[in-house]
Amino acid sequence: MKEFIVNILKGMVIGLSNVIPGVSGGTMMVSMGIYDRLIMLLTHFIKKFKEAVALLLPIGIGMILAIALFSKLFSEVLFPNYPFQTNLFFIGLIIGGLPVIFKKVKGKKISVSSVLAFAIFFVVVVGFALLGEGSDKGAEVSLSFGNIVKLFVAGIVAAATMVIPGISGSMIMMLMGYYQTIIDTINAFLNALASFDITAMLACCVILVPFGIGVVVGVVAVAKFVEFVFTKFSHIAYWAIIGLIVASPFAIIIMMGSVSIGVVEVITGIVMLAVGFFIALKLGGE
């Protein structure tokens, strides 16, 4: 039961990170210490069905709970009013996962290819943040076959970027113009569910179902590719992930833009950084 509850909490952290632009869900999977195992179970779901369900069920519950309960709080209250403290909280969550990943490369020789992988992926993450700063075009999602296909493809791309550490799926969604649309539709669906408005729920499903199917396809496809990379080039892959993780705080700061920072903000920000670090360290070690 303890492991089930801990995995729900890990799922909540991952789910919340996937709806915050600039924060990587894949990085949070690494920080929570479940990335390798999650990828393995996704690619061998049938063969390891019981083990997969035992992990994926609480993770899934946690992600749904976080999106349903806290996405509005973070996106509409905390980020607009306390951007510095909220971003530092997520930075704490990210760097709190570094001890877990460093254990994977401890005692092994650092090769030129490892350094190159670190540098390339560091630059990729920071580059995506610079590219994505302030973007959200607003995609057309009226009911048509073409838009259903586009939503399906958007789901695949979003899932792919959510699984890869260091790259923010929500930031890529903003670049594609689907971020605000999906967030608004999820909130509308939850409101319709609360009032049991079936017509409104079905209207939301026209957008969410093709997008959701795309997410499932994207997660499985990318998980298979990631498993291949870890099987053949594990040492280089871990250094690439370290590059992604180290770059993520810089990406978050870039995405945050200019904010007013005083003594109170600095003190509370440091506290939130420590809280995030402690949570990641504690959950990642479970």
N, C-alpha and C positions, 0 to 999 in steps of 0.2 A: 504493500500500500504506500509506503514511504517513497519508493522509486516511482510509482505511478504519479503521485502528487508532485514530486520534483520534476518529472518530465512534462507535466502540465505547465509548471512555472517556466521551464525552458521554452516550451511552445509559445507561451505568452510573450516572452522576450523576442522570439523569432518573428511571431506574427505582427507584433507592434513595429518592429524594425522594417518589415516589408511594406508598411504604409507610410513611412517617413522618408521623404526625399533626401538623398545623400547618405542614408544609413543602409548598409548591406545586410540582408537576411542571411546570406551565405556566410558572411563574417561572423554573425551572431551564432550560427550553427557551430562554427569553429570555436568561438569563445565559450559556448556551452559544453564543449567537449564531446559532441555527438556527430560531427561532420562525417568522419570516415565510416562509422557504423551506419549512419543514415543512408549514405550513398550505396553501401553494400547491400542493405536490406531493400532499397528501392529497385536495385538491378536484379535481385534474387528473391523477389516478393513471393512467388509461388513456392519455390524450393524451401524458403525459410519463413513460411506463412505465419506460424505462431509467434516467432520472435519478432517478425515485422509488425504484426498487429500490436504486440505488447509495447513496442516503442512508438509506432506511428499513430496509434489511437490517442494516447495522452498528448502527444505533440500536436496533433490535429485539433483536439479539444482546446488546448491552450491557445493555439493560433486563432481559432474562431472566437473564443472568449475575449482575447485581447482586442481583436478587430471590432467586435460588437460593443465591448464595454469602454475601451480606452482610446480608440482611434479618433473619435470626435473630441475627446478631452485634450489629446496631444495636438491635433491639427488645428483646433479652433480656440483653445484656451492657452495651453502651455507654450506652444511655439510662438504664437502672435504676441503674447504678453511677457513671457520669460524665455526668449530665444537662447540667451547665453547659457543660463543654468540648464535648460533642457538639452541643448547640444552637448554640453559638458557631461551630462548624465550618460548620453549615448557613447561619447568618447571613452568614458570610464568603463562602460560595458565592453567596448571593443578591446582596449588595452589590457583589460582584466583577463582576456583569453590568451594573451601572448605566452604566459608560462606553460599553458597546456601544449601549444604548438611547438615551443622551443624544446620540449621533451622529445619530440619526434626527430629532431636533428642533433640533439646533444651527443657529443663524443664522436660525431662523424666529420670527416674532412670537408672543408668548404672549397668547392671547385669553382673554376671560372664560370662554368655553365650555371651554377647555383647563384653566383653574384649577378650574372646577366639576367637570370629569371627574376631575381629580386628587383633589379633596376627597371626592367621592362614593365613589370606589372605595377610597380610603384608609379611610374609615369602614366600608365594607362588609366589608373584610378583618378589621379589628379587631373589628367586631361579630360576625362568624362565629366568631372565636377565643373571644370572651367567651361566646357561646352554646354553643360546643362543649366548653368546659372540663369535663373529667371525664366526658364522656358515652360510653356504649356499652351499649345496651339488650340486645343479644343476640337476633338474629332467629331465627325458626323456619324451618328449612330441610329438614324431612322431605320425602320424595318425594311430591309431589302436583302437579297441574296448576297450582293457585293459587300454590304456592311457586316453581315454575319461571318463571311469569310475573313474580313479584315479583323473582326473581334477575335476570331479563332487564332489567327496569326499573331495578333497582339498578345494573346494569352500565352502562346508558345514562347515568344521573345521575352515577355515579362518573367515567365517561369525560369527560362534559361539564365537570365541575369540574376534572378533571386537565388538560384542554386550556386552560382559561381561566387566565391568569397571576394569581397572588395568592391563589387559592382552593385550599385543600388538599383534594384528592380523598379522601384517607384520613380527614381530619377529618369530611367530609360522610358518609363511610361509617360513621363512629362514631355520628354523629347518627341515621343510619338503622338502626343496630344490626347492620350486616353486616361491619364491619371485622375483628373478632377471628375471626369465622367463616371469612371468606375467607383470612386469614393462616394460620389453623390448617389449613385444607383444602389450601392450597398446600404447607405444610410436610409434611402427611400424604402428599400426592401424591409429593413428592420422596423421602420415606422409602420409599414403596411402590415407586417407580421404582428406587431403589438396590437394593432386595431383590427386584426383579422380581415383586412381588405384584400380579398382574393384577386380582384381585378387589377389592383395596383401591384400585387405580388407577381402576377403573370406578366405584366408590362415590364417589370424589372428583370424577370427571367429571360426575356427576349435578348437582353444585353448580357446578363450574367452567365447564362448557360453556355453559349458558344465560347465566351471568354474563359469560363471555368474548364471546359473540355480542352481548350488550348493549353491551359496551365498544366493539366495532368499530363498531356502528351509531351510538353516541353520539359517537365521535371524528369520524366522517365528517360527521354532521349539524352538529355544532358548528363544525367546520373550515369548512364552507360559509358559516355565519353570520358567523364571524370574518373570512373573506375578503371578504365583502360590506361589513362595517364598515370594514376597512382600505382597501378600494377607494374608498368614498364619504367616509369621515371619518378619513383616516389620521392627521392631526396630533392630533386630539382623542383618537383611539385610543391613540396612543403616550403621551400625557400620562396617560391612564387607567391604562395599564400601569405608568408610573413611579409613580403613586399606589399601585398594587397592590404593587409591589416595595418601595417605601419603608415601606409598612405591614407587610410580611411579617415583618421582625425583631421588631416589637412584638407581632405575633400569636404568633410562636414563644415569646417571653418569657412571654406570658400563658398559653399552653398548657403551658409548663414548670412553672408554679406556684412554690411556695416551695422552695428547695433550700439546703443548707448550703454557704456560700462562704467559703473562707479564702484566705490569701495564695497557697498552692500552686495552688488552683483558678483564681484570677484570672490568675496567670502562664501556666499551661498553657492556660487559656481564650483568652487573647490570642494565644498561639502558634497554637492551632487556628483562630481567627478569621483570622489572617494566612495560614495554609495554605489554608483554604477560599477566601479572596479571591484568592490567587495562582493556584489551580487554575482558578477561574472566569475570571479575567483571561486566563490562558494559553489555555485551551480556547476561550473566547469569541472570541479574536482569530485562531484558526486558520481 
